[in-house]
C-alpha cells in the first residue's frame, strides 16, 4: 500500500484540495524545481495524439468544477 506524502506531490492542471494543500506547503524553490521538471518531461515526451479541446473535455469529465 502506498502512502501519499508531501514529498510525492507533482504539479498538474487540476489538483484536489488535499493535493493543493500539499503543493502550497512546499517551499517556492521546490515548487519551481518541480514545475521545471514537469515542463521538461512534457517537452521530452514528443507530440500528443490529442488536441487541447480534447484534453480539456477529458479534464472536465473528471473534474466538472475545472476552469480554463
N, C-alpha and C positions, 0 to 999 in steps of 0.2 A: 504494500500500500504506500502511495506517495503522499507526503505531507507538503502542502504549499507553505512556502516561507517568503519573507520579504525578498530574499536573495534571488528567487526564481522569476520575479515579475519582469515582463518584457513589454515594450510599447506596442500598442495595436490600435486600430481605428476606433473600436468601441470597447470600453472596459466596464466591467461590473463595478458596483460601488466598493466591493472589497478590493478588487484589483486597483482601482483608482486610489484608494486609501493607502495601499502598499506602495504604489508608484510615488505618490506625494511624500511618503516617508523617506524616500531615497534622497541623498544629497544631490543638489543640482549638477555637480560634476559627474556623478554616477548616472543620472538621467541622460545627460548629454552623451556620455560614452555608450550607453545602451541604444540611444537613438541613432548615433553614427553607425554602430554595428548593424542595426536593423536596416538602415538605408543601404549599407554596403551589401548585405545579404540580398536585398531586393535587386540591386544593380547586377550582382553576380548570378542571379537566377535566370536571366535571359527573358525573352518576351513571354507575355502571358497569352493564354488562349481566350481570355475573357476581356471585354472592353469595360470601361468604368461604369457604364449603366448596368451591365450585368453584375458587376461586383457589388454595387450599391443595392440592387434588387435582392441579392443574397443576404447582405448585411441587414437590410430592413426586415427580411423574413425572420431572421434570428433575433433581431433587436428592434421591435416596432417603434421604440422611442428615439432611435438614432437620428441625428440631424446632419445635414451636409455642412 
